[in-house]
Amino acid sequence: MKRIVAITLILSLSVAALEVPAFAQGGLNPDFAAALSVLVPGLGQVYAGETARGLLFLAGEGAMFLVGATLIRLALREPMRESLGRNVADVVGTDGKTYRVIVVPSREEARERASQVLGDLDGGQIALIATGAILILGGIAIHAWGAADAYNSVGR
């Protein structure tokens, strides 16, 4: 995760340092700015000369996705651990050593366990999952907003 953030920041700052060829009438291309923001959040704003705004979009979107995914992971950690624990078996190899292996359930067993795990969730876990999903949807909305903002930033 740290590598992804570092690479994104380096790309953002390197685009800001580049001399971008001017388009017709001496302006930047708004379509290109929007495309950059679709690829890397905030990069279109950096291209348009608004580096701080671009970094804000990058941080905001990243935080929404990170916190949302973490909440969902926390809510499902114990139920999934219990479910996966049923799939573990100890097997003695030909060398005499004991190996722990994961037994893959059939499709029907997997469906049954998934519905059981989801059926056993308490109210707090459901609230965490719902909050996480809302935050991830918010991150998607920020992503779309960032692309539109990058398009409009070129004309400012």
N, C-alpha and C positions, 0 to 999 in steps of 0.2 A: 504494500500500500504506500509506503514511504517513497519507493522508487517511482510509482505512478505520479504522485504529487510532485516529486522533484523534476521528472521529465516534463510534466505539464507546465510547471513554472518556467523551466528553461525554454520550452517552445514559446511560451507567451512572451517572455522577455526578448527572445531572439527575433520574433516577428516585429516587436516594437522597434528593435534596433535596425532592422532592414530598411533600405530605401525602397519603397513600393512605387512602381511606375504609376504615374498619374493617368487617369482615363480621360475620355473626352470631357472638355470644359474644365480640366484641371482638378477633378474630384476623384475620390476613391470609388471602387465598385461596391455598391451596397449588397448585391447578390453574393459576391465573394466574402464579404464580411459576415453575412448570415450563414453561409456554408462553413466558414471557419468556426463560428459559434456552435453549429450543429456537431462538428467533429470534436472540438474541445471547448467546453463551456468557458466563455469569457474571451476567447481568442479573437473573435470578431470585434469586440470592443477595443482590445489592444491594437488591432490592425487600424481601427478608426482613430487611434490616438488617445483613448481613454483607458489607460492601463489600470488605474485604481478601480474603476468601475468593472473592468474585466476580471480582476482578481476577486472582487466582491461576488460576482456571479459564480466564479469557480468555487469559492469557499462556501457560498450559500447552497449551491446544488450538491456539492460533495457532502456537506454536513447533513442535508436532508436525507440523502441516500444512506449514508453511514449510520446515522442514528436510527432511521427506520429499519434497516436490515438488522441492526443490533437488537432492537426491541423484539423483532420477530424471532430472532435466534434465541434470545433469553427465554421467551415464552415457550418455545418448543424444545429447549435443551433437555429437560428431565423426561418428558414423555417420549422423545425420540431415543434417548439413552436407554430407557427401559425397553422400548420396542426392539432396538438393535441388540440389546443384551440377550434376547431370546434367539438371535441368529448366530451366536458364538458357540463354537464347539472345540474341545481339545482333541487332537488327533495325534497318535503316536506314529512317527515316521519310521522308515526302514532302518534309519541309523539309531533308533532307540530314543531319540529326543521327542519331547512333547511340543507340538505346535498348536497355536490357537488360530483357528480358521473361521471365516465368516461363511455361513451357510446361506445361500441365496434362496429366499422363499419363492414359491410358485406365484404366478400372477394373482390367483385367487387369494392366497394367503397374504400377499402384500396389500391387496385392496382391503381385506378384512382388518388387518392390523392398522392401516391408515385410518379407516373409519373408526376403529376403536380408540386410537390415539386422539383423534379430533373429537370424538364423543366424550372422552374423559377430561377434557380441558375445563378448568374452573373459570369463573368470571374474570378473575384478574389476568389470567393468561389470554383470554379472548380479548380483553381490553388492550393488552399489550400488542397483540397481533393487529387489531383494528387501528391502533395509533400508529404502529409501524407502517401499515399499508397506506394510511393517510399521508404520512411523511414522505413515503416513496412517490405517491401521486403528486405531492407538492413539489418534489424534486423534478418530476417530469414537466410540471407546469412551469417551473423556473427555467428549465431547459428551453422550452418553447418561447417563453418570454425573452430569454437571453438572445435567441436567434432573431426575434423581431426587433429587439432593442439594438442589436448590432446593425441590422439593416437600416434602422432609423438614425443610428449614431453617425453614419457616414455623412448625412446631410447637415449635421450640426455645426 
